Amino acid sequence: MAFALRSAARFELTFRLVDDQDLPFLARLYASTRQEEVARTGWPPELQQAFLQQQHEAQHAHYKVAFANAEWSIVERAGQAIGRLYWYEGETDLHIVDITLLPEFRGGGVGGAILTDVLAHADRRGKGVTIHVEKNNPARTLYDRLGFEVIEDRGLYDLLRATPRPT
């Protein structure tokens, strides 16, 4: 990571760059965010899994093209991959392309710690932080608590921004 991870250190988190060996984990991580939704289709389990794999591959390919200059990190705890953080720094804002944790690490402060470190890094550079978030994402309360505000309605998603805070 290109910045200090003081809050994440409390959870013993480390970050490393994504490599091709991470693709199975990333597919499983992606599926964990959509399994409930896809299960409601009533499709047979093997069709659900194939669909989720296809969607992961499409998202991964899109991210690689649309955000080629992003930093692609695996979040680890005790050497175990538990999530991902993709981000890049623009002229005025640091943009979080994606932050996702395995279900067992959601809601316990890990995501908040990572976001706190991202916000602190952006603050030191006089930049805001932006992220696209689904309107029904349970993490919206976390974003609200951290000072993110909706700056643009994009249909299923909102573009959120946290303004830089004086350091």
Secondary structure, 3 states (H helix, E strand, C coil): CCCCCHHHHCCCEEEEECCHHHHHHHHHHHHHHHHHHHHCCCCCHHHHHHHHHHHHHHHHHHHHHHCCCCEEEEEEECCEEEEEEEEEECCCEEEEEEEEECHHHCCCCHHHHHHHHHHHHHHHCCCEEEEEEECCCCCHHHHHHCCCEEEEEECCEEEEEECCCCC
